[in-house]
């Protein structure tokens, strides 16, 4: 399970809110597993999303910390 993180950790890494991470998960833009009511995020898919996402739209509310993903 070392390739998975919580939605809170994913949100902190991207500099967005947890709702945005849930939106990405439910729309298939990021891969994850639903465990009961919670999700865990597959970190390689989060990195891929960050590297390939369009620069359009609202900028992140916090600066991304994605380099800390292993």
Order of alpha helices (4+ residues) and beta strands (2+ residues): beta-alpha-alpha-beta-beta-alpha
